[in-house]
Amino acid sequence: MRRSTFCDEQGLFRSTDEDEWDAAAYPIVAVHLGAREGEEIVGTVRIYEAEPGVWYGGRLSVERAHRKQGVVGRGLVHKAVTSAHGWGCRRFLALVQAANVPFFEGIHWRSLEERSFHGHPHHLMQADLASYPPGDEPRPPPGERFR
């Protein structure tokens, strides 16, 4: 799904969007349980701890058919931030494409600065942790997917 969004659709990367953070990241997936074949992954995001207490979210990807109302994206962001918050996050950041800044501002994020990433305008944004109570699920081993 990430390749489809970031390579094929948006052209941010050539053949893969994978980087050094993927090995330590926690991928989170959104699953549509009412799909014809049982389950269908409709969105994904990854989170990782860059330094003690400082977490990043990234590579938020939602299937086109599920983007219009923002429900899947909001759910993924909420799960990402509350999970990290429960695991000791004191600061949660993300590098967000400029076109998506209003979406994030609407869910309690603020822009810290503008940046260019792979030739495209982005904003470094920070979540308001007071709006995202800490989750209570145990921290799985890195790389293990959870919902």
Salt bridges, closest charged atoms under 4 A:
GLU9 OE1 - ARG64 NH2 3.61
GLU9 OE2 - ARG67 NH1 2.81
ASP17 OD2 - ARG2 NE 2.67
ASP17 OD2 - ARG59 NE 2.99
ASP19 OD1 - ARG46 NH1 2.85
ASP19 OD2 - ARG59 NH2 3.28
ASP22 OD1 - ARG2 NH1 2.90
ASP22 OD1 - ARG46 NH1 2.88
GLU39 OE1 - ARG147 NH2 3.29
GLU40 OE1 - HIS32 ND1 3.77
GLU49 OE1 - ARG139 NH2 3.02
GLU113 OE2 - ARG115 NE 2.57
GLU137 OE1 - LYS79 NZ 3.55
